[in-house]
């Protein structure tokens, strides 16, 4: 079953012209249910103009703050983001699913780690949570933050980031990259490029000393940075990324279409969720297990339906599926049989998937 809880908004703050931070008044009896790791996200649900809308947003607060806060950047034609920025107010109720996500590494206060973190725009939200947590709990760890924005006014949480640099002087380096505003240093002008990442790894980032790397932003940026860091000698398993989805590429759409061509007609699907079974038969109207199950009356966890957030992940225990796209699961998770149900196209006569993972 999908568990959503009505939580009241306690505070909204306009961080920039197009971004609002929202703090929730977490009831005492739900605090254990909503315990979270730095870098995780909340899935919010709200009826907007008569239609249920779900979206996942990373927590920008830290567990050490005893606070539940997200930041939502307004995007053109974004139903939930426009609602949050223009209509949501203090005292309103929002239905929220308990925290989820794997964009973190465990804190180890006994070690002095060196972290490098890259963010673009609202991709700073989980990065900020990670920064605040590790700086407090790992007193000898250091961070280098490379943060891309349009201009200085669009930098989300700039004052809070600067306060962290001052509070943890010598442990936090910050490099602001701007695309619409000229900087004195050429390196800091414009988007991340192959040449810029190579310059960073030559002159600023000491690759052999990097313990963990976090990257959050659009797909193209993430994979460019990942590949160049690997080329510079950083182990791929030290690079963790969270994709902020802006739509599938044309190449991914073509791949997805090919997967749909492999769909088995009339697959008998069994859903295991909360220890109970739900049975249905895939019809012609839906090509993936999640949509097929929802159309048949199942109540399952989901948010983005874009293969990004992993809220809908499950394990295939019988039969076979192919995923149209996968932006969320790591290779080792796929090897263990995990799939994104919103992208899982059944390719055998019978499929059994377990959501209790």
Protein Blocks (a to p, Z undefined) as FASTA:
>chain_A
ZZddddddfbdcdfblmbccddddddfklmmmmgccehiacdddddeehiacddddddfb
dfklopacddddddehilklmmmmmmgcghiacdddddedjdbcdddfkbccddddddeh
jlmmmmmmmmmmmmmmmmmbccddddddfblmlmghklmmmmmmmmmgoiaccddddfkb
ccfblklgccddfklmmmmmmmmmcfklpmbdcddddfklmmmmmmmmmmnopafklpcc
ddddebjafklmmmmmmmmmmpcghiacdddeehiacdddddfkbcbfklmmmmnopacd
dfklnomnommgccdfedcdddfbdckbcfklmmnopacfklmccfbfbdcddfbZZ
